[in-house]
Amino acid sequence: MKYLEEYRDPEIARALVGRIQRMATRRWALMEVCGGQTHTLVKQGLDELLGDAVEMIHGPGCPVCVTPLEQIDKALAIASRPEVIFTSFGDMLRVPGSECDLLAVRARGGNVRIVYSPLDALELAIAHPDREVVFFAVGFETTAPANAMAVWRARQLGVTNFSVLVSHVTVPPAMTALLSDPECRVQGFLAAGHVCAVMGWEEYLPIAATYRVPIVVTGFEPLDLLEGIAMAVAQLEEGRAEVENQYVRSVRREGTLPARELVDEVFELVDRKWRGIGEIPLSGLGLRPAFAAYDAERRFSLGHLQVNEPSECRAGAVLKGQIKPHQCGAFGTRCTPMSPLGAPMVSSEGACAAYFNYGRHRQAATVEG
C-alpha cells in the first residue's frame, strides 16, 4: 500500500537498528506511551532487535486499559436500565467489571450497541426520543474532539435524551506521575503521535526540562519507532533533554487549533483515577458546568460509586512499566484474551494482549522451562 510500505522497509530498519546499537554506550530505558506503539514493537520484534542498546518499557498509553474498574461498573449500571440505549466503541464491551462485562448485560436483554462515532449515538437519541441514549466517552486527547462535538451538537439541537459517561484522560499528567515515582526507571519517552496531532507538543516542554528526559513525538510504523528511538538515544548520549518531533508528516507544534478550541469549550481538567495507578490530579477531562446536563453520572446519580481493583490482576504494575506482562503470575493461565482478569488483556492496544497474541508467553515459558 502506498505511503505504508515505505515505513516498513526492512533494509532501512536494519540500518536504524545498527545506528542505535553503535550510538549506545549503555543500555537505555525508554517508554513508549501509546499502546498502538507497543503492539508494533512487539509484533515486529523491534524491542528484541535492539538487544543491549535499549530496553523498551511499555507505558499506560491504552485508554481502555487505564479506565478504572468503578467506571466500568457505572457503565454496567447504566446499561442495565430498561429505558437506556447504551452505546460504546466495541473495545469496551469485553472489559470486565466487578461482576460481568457489557456483553453480558446485552445477553441479559440490555440495549447495548456498538457505534463507530459519538455522533452515531446522538443520531440514535434523535431517532428514539422516548429512550435515554448514553455514549461511553473513553479515550485520550485523540477522541476528545469527536466526543466534545457530540455534546456541543446535542445542546445546539436541543436533544435532551442524550448524555455521555466521561472517562477521558490526558497524557502529560500521567508522564509526570510516572517520573515522580521513586521506582521509575524511564530515561526517555516516545510520545504518541496521534495525541500530539490534536494537542501539539508544547505541554511536554516543562516535563522534559524538569525531569531531564528526552521526549520524542513518534508515529506508529516500524521505521517511525526506530527513528524515534534513535533520536532519543542520541539525546541521552549527548546529555540533552529536549522535545523533538519525528512524526513531522502529521504533527505540528501547536496541534490542531479548531479541535483544541472545541475540547476547551466543552471539557475542563479534573482529577481522574487510572486503573492500577490511582488518582492523578488534573489528569482527566470532565464536562464544564455549561454542559453538565449531558453528564451521565449526574443524570443517573452514580457519582458516589467506588470499587476496589482486584488484587490478582497486576495491570497497575504493567501500566507503570514495573513488570512485563508475562511476569504476572496469572498471565496466559488464569488471564487470557478469552477470560481476561483486566483490561490490558482485552484491549486491542493492551500490552498483555500484545504479548499473548504475538507469542511472548510461549517464549517465556520455553526459557523458564
N, C-alpha and C positions, 0 to 999 in steps of 0.2 A: 504494500500500500504506500503510495507516495506520501512523503512527509512523516512516515513512521519507520520504514525500513532504514532510513538514513540514521536514525538514532539507536539502531540495534546492530550496527556493523561490527562483526567480531574482530576484524583487524584493528580498528580504532580502539575497541575495548581492550584488547591485549596491550596496545601501546600505552593506554592510560594506566592500566594496572602496573605495567613496568615503570612508568614515570612515578607513580605513587610509591612503589617499593624502593626506587632509587632515592627519592627525597627523604623518606622516613628514617630518622636516626634512632627511633624508638617506636614502640607500639602505642599509637594514639587512640583514644576512646572518643568516638563521635556518635552522636544520637541523631537518627532520622526521626523527625517529629511526626510524619504522616504515615498512617497505616498502608496507604497505597504504595508508598516508597518501600515499606517493609516487605510487601509481597513481591515487588520487583527484585529486591535484593536477594530474598530467599529463593524465589522461583528460579532466578538466573544463576544462583550460587555466587553472586558477586562478593558477598561477605567472606566466603571461603577462599575465593581467589586472592583476596587482599592479604591473607596469611598473617605474618607477624608485623605487617606495616600498620594495620588499622583494625581495631575491634569496633564493630557496629553494635550499638546499644539501641534497642527498639523502644521508642517513646510512646506517650499516651495520645497518639495522633489519630485515633479512631473514634469518631463521635458516638457510634453505637456502644463501643467498649466502655467509654467513660460515663455513660448515662447511669446515674445511681439507681440502685435497686428500688428505692422508695418512689422514684419517678415512674418506673415500670409498674409498680403496684398502683399508682394513681391512674395510669393508663388502663390497667385492668379493671379498676373500679368504675371508671367512666364507661368503658366499652361494654360492661355488663349491664348497663342501664337500658331498659326496653325502649326508651324514647330516643336513644342515641344512635347515630351512624358514626362509627369511629374510623377515621382514615389515617393511613400511615404509608411511608415507604416500606417496601417489602422486607428490608433487612431487620426491621424492628419486631416482626411478628413472632420470631422464634427466640427472642431474648427472654430468658427465664426470669419470672418474678418470684415472690416468696413461695407461691403455690403452683403457678402454671404460667403459660405464655398467652399471647394474644390469639394464636392459632387455636388453643384450647377453648378460649372464650368464644371464638367463632364456631367451633364444633358444637358448643352447647347452645347455639342459637343466637349469639351476639352478632350484631350487624357490623362486622369488621371488614373494611375494604382496603385494598392496595390502590394507591393513586401514584401518579408519576410527577405531580406538581401540586403544591398547596392551592393553586388556582383551580385545579380539578375538584378539590374538596369544597371550595367556595361555590363552584357550579352546582355541586350536589345540594348544598344548602339552599340555593336559589330554586332548584327543581323540587325540593322537598321541604316546603315552608312549615310543615307540621312536625318535623323532626329536628332534633339538635344535632348538628354536624360538627365534629371535633377533629382537628388535624393535629397529629403528634409532631411538633416542630422541634426536631433534633438536628444538631449539627454544629460545626464551627462557623466561622465568618463566611464560609463559602456558600452555605444555604440560607444565610440570614436575609439577603436581599429579596429572594423569592417569597420567603415567609412574611417579611415586612410588607411586601406588595399585596399579599393576600389580605392581610389585616387592614391595610390602608384602603384597599379597594372595597372591602366589606363595609367599612364606615362610609365611604363615598356613596355606595349604592343603598345604604340603609338596611343592610342584611342583619337581622338581629338573632338569627338562629345558628350563627357560625362562631366558633371560638377555637383557640389554639392552646394546646398543652405544651408550654415552652420548656425546653431543656437545652437551650443554646449555651455553648461555652466558647471562650476565646483563648487563643494560643499563648500570647505573651505572658499573662499571669502564671500559666502552668509552667512555662520555662523558668520563670523567676522562682516559683515554689520548688522546682527540682534543684536548681542551683543553690538554693538556700539550705537544702538538706545536707547535714554533715556527711552522710554516706554517699553523696553524689560523686560519681567518677567521670562525669561528662566533661570533656575538654573542648568540645565544639559541636555546633548544631548544623544539620541540614534542614532549613526551614521549608515548609510546604508551599510549593509554587502556586497552587490554586487558591489558597488563603490569601497570599500576597497579591494575586491578580485582582482581588477585591479590595483589600485593605492597604496595599502597598507595604513597604518595609521600614518606614521611619520609626515605628514603635519598637523595633529591635535595636535601634542605636543605643539607647541607655542601658539595655541589657548587656550588650557586648562591651560597653565601656565600664560598667560597674563590676561585672564578674570576669572581665578579661578573657572572654571566649569568642572565637570567630563564629559568625553566623553566615551561612551561605544559602541564599534562596535557590532552590533546586527543583527541577522538573521530575518526571516520573519514569522516563525511559532509561534503559541501562546506561547509555552514554551520558545522559543528564546527570545521573547519580555519580558515575565515576568522575566526571569533570568537576562536580561539586565537591566530592571527597578530595580530589587533587587540589582544588582551591583552598579548602580548609586546612589540609596538611601543610601546604605552602605557608599559610599564615602562621600556623603553630611553629613550624621550623624557623621562621623569621622573627618570631616573638611579636606578631601583630594580633590584634583582636578587633576586627572590623566587620561590617556588614557588606557582603558582596552579592551580586545578582548573577547567577549562572543562567537563570531562566529568562533571558532577555527577550525571547520571542513572545512572551506572554505577560511579563510583569514590568510595571513602571514603579518608580519610587513612590508616587502618590496613590497608586492603585487606580480604582475606577471610581471617580468622584460622584457620579449620579447614584451609584449603588451605595456608597458610604453615606451620602446625604439622606437617602431613604431609610437606611438602617438607623441612623441617628435620630430621625424624626419619630420612628415607631418604637425603638428599643432604647433602654438605658442600662448601664452597667449595674449588676447586682452580685451579691455573694452567691456562689454556686458550689454544691457538692459534686465531687468527681468520684466515680466508682473506684473503690480500693485506695483512694488517696485522701479523701475527706474534703472539707470545705476550704476553698481557696477564695480569699476576699476579692471582690470585684472581677471575678473571672467568668461571669455569665452575662447573658442578656435577658432582661425582663421587659415586659410591656410598660411603656410610660403611662402615667395616670390618664392621659387623654384617650388611651386605647384600652383602659382596664376592663371595659365591658366585654372585651373579646378574650379575656383570660379564663381558660377553662378551670384552673384551680380555684379561682374565686367563684365562678359560676356554679361549680359543684361542691364547694365548701370542703376542699381537700388539702388546704394549706397546712393542716395540723399533722398529717400522716408522716411518721418517721419509722424507718425499718433498718435493722442491723444487717450488715453484709454477712454472708455465710463464711464460716472460718475455714472450711476445706478449700474453697476457691482462693488461689493466690494471685488473682487478677491484679491486685494493687502492686505487688512486687514485680510482676511482669510489666505493668504500665509505667512504673517508675524506673525500669531498667535494672532492677536489683538482681533479677534472675532471668534466664532464658526460659521460654515456655516449657521445654522438655525437662527442666529441673524441678517442676512442680510434681509432687507425688501422684496427683490424680491424672496427669496428662496422658492421654492415649489409652487410659484404662477406664476409670470412672468418669472421665471427661473426654468426650469425643464430639464431633460435629452433629452426630445423631442424638446424643444425650449430653448436652453441654451443662456444665456447672455454672459457667459465667459467660459474659458477652464476648470476650476475646476469642472464644472458640466458635461463636455463632457468626460474627460479622464477616463480611467479605473482605474487610480490611484488618481483621484482628490478627495479632501476632501468633496466637495459639493456633488459629485456623491455618495460617501460612505454614507453620512448622508441621502440622499434621498433614495438610494436603500435599505438600511437596516432599514428604518422606523424611523429614528430620527426626521424627520419633523413631523410625526404623533404624536410622543410622546410629542414634544414641543408644538404642537397645543393643545393637551389634557391638558397639565399642565397650559397653558395660559388661556384656556377656563374655 
